[in-house]
Amino acid sequence: MLANKIVVVIDADAPIGVALNAAALVGVAVGSHVPDMVGADAQDAAGNPHPGMCVHPIPVLKAAADRLTQLREAAAAHPEVVVHDVNQVARMSRTYDQYQATMAGTKPEDLDYTALAIHGPRQAVDSLTGALPLYR
């Protein structure tokens, strides 16, 4: 069993396209911060290459929007847990520079989250997300 765990949590009321995009964004973000996240390339029986995939299973869960805010705060309070998020500022920004500039003037209490990726020790991640249902 892997010592660390990654979980993605999506706003249960987000439209499907928004939810999928947010999940992809937090997946890329967490992947850039976790060493050895992607395994070696594979080949099928015909010898066709298939680039490496994530070696961690990543459950995708859902929660109400207000629960995402609480969950982000709780996850950020764990020093060994890393939390990545997609919020309304990210969704409305046309460029990354615009995102950074807008975030700099946005109060934390004014952020509404669409998705979180939480990574850290299995026990800590389970304690934060264990009661949440799968996103189906």
C-alpha positions as a printed Julia matrix, in Angstrom:
136×3 Matrix{Float64}:
   0.0    0.0     0.0
   1.26   3.46   -0.87
   2.13   5.65    2.12
   0.66   8.75    0.49
  -2.75   9.29   -1.05
  -4.22  11.67   -3.62
  -7.92  12.53   -3.68
  -9.81  14.92   -5.95
 -12.98  16.51   -4.57
 -15.43  18.22   -6.94
 -18.3   20.62   -6.23
 -21.36  18.35   -6.39
 -23.38  21.05   -8.17
 -20.81  22.0   -10.81
 -21.94  21.4   -14.4
 -20.23  18.31  -15.83
 -17.97  20.24  -18.2
 -16.8   22.55  -15.42
 -16.27  19.58  -13.1
 -14.19  17.67  -15.68
 -12.08  20.71  -16.5
 -11.48  21.45  -12.81
 -10.49  17.83  -12.15
  -8.0   17.97  -15.02
  -6.52  21.24  -13.74
  -5.98  20.03  -10.17
  -4.63  16.73  -11.49
  -1.96  18.51  -13.51
  -1.18  20.81  -10.59
  -0.72  18.04   -8.02
   1.21  15.96  -10.57
   3.77  18.71  -10.95
   4.51  18.6    -7.21
   4.67  14.86   -6.55
   7.92  13.11   -7.51
   7.61   9.76   -9.27
   3.88  10.27   -9.86
   4.05   8.86  -13.38
   5.18   5.3   -13.98
   7.32   3.96  -16.79
   5.98   3.73  -20.31
   4.24   0.49  -21.29
   3.79  -1.41  -24.53
   0.83  -3.42  -25.72
   1.15  -6.9   -27.26
   1.8   -5.38  -30.71
   4.64  -3.26  -29.34
   2.72   0.03  -29.52
   3.97   2.51  -26.91
   1.69   3.84  -24.18
   3.2    6.69  -22.14
   3.39   6.2   -18.38
   0.33   6.82  -16.24
  -0.17   7.93  -12.67
   0.96   5.21  -10.26
  -1.48   6.38   -7.59
  -5.15   5.53   -7.67
  -7.05   8.83   -7.48
 -10.57   8.63   -6.1
 -12.81  11.44   -7.31
 -15.25  12.5    -4.61
 -17.95  15.14   -4.37
 -18.95  17.69   -1.77
 -21.17  20.75   -1.49
 -19.47  24.03   -2.36
 -19.41  25.26    1.24
 -17.86  21.95    2.32
 -15.05  22.48   -0.22
 -14.11  25.74    1.52
 -14.04  24.03    4.92
 -12.11  21.08    3.51
  -9.51  23.33    1.91
  -8.97  25.16    5.2
  -8.68  21.89    7.13
  -6.27  20.38    4.59
  -4.12  23.52    4.55
  -3.82  23.28    8.35
  -2.01  19.93    8.02
   1.67  20.74    7.41
   2.28  17.44    5.6
  -0.76  17.77    3.31
  -0.69  19.69    0.02
  -3.92  21.07   -1.4
  -4.41  22.4    -4.92
  -7.59  24.17   -5.9
  -9.65  25.56   -8.75
 -11.8   28.53   -7.8
 -13.98  31.08   -9.58
 -11.0   33.35  -10.21
  -9.26  30.58  -12.14
 -12.45  29.76  -14.04
 -12.99  33.38  -15.12
  -9.38  34.24  -15.99
  -8.35  34.24  -19.63
  -4.6   34.05  -18.91
  -2.43  32.9   -16.05
  -1.17  36.46  -15.57
  -4.77  37.61  -15.15
  -5.37  34.78  -12.66
  -2.35  35.78  -10.57
  -3.25  39.48  -10.63
  -6.86  38.84   -9.68
  -5.91  36.37   -6.93
  -3.58  38.96   -5.42
  -6.59  41.22   -4.81
  -9.05  38.51   -3.74
  -9.72  37.87   -0.06
  -9.67  34.18    0.95
 -13.25  34.4     2.21
 -14.37  35.53   -1.25
 -13.13  32.38   -3.01
 -15.59  29.74   -4.17
 -13.99  26.38   -4.95
 -14.91  24.05   -7.78
 -12.3   21.36   -7.13
  -9.54  20.37   -4.73
  -6.72  17.88   -5.07
  -5.43  16.76   -1.7
  -2.16  14.87   -1.36
  -0.38  13.67    1.74
  -0.04  10.84    4.22
  -2.86   8.32    3.75
  -4.14   8.68    7.31
  -4.34  12.49    7.08
  -6.08  12.44    3.68
  -8.52   9.76    4.85
  -9.36  11.76    7.98
 -10.19  14.77    5.8
 -12.12  13.04    3.01
 -13.2    9.61    4.27
 -16.86  10.54    4.73
 -17.3   12.01    1.24
 -19.13  10.03   -1.46
 -17.68   9.14   -4.84
 -18.46  11.52   -7.71
 -20.77   9.49   -9.97
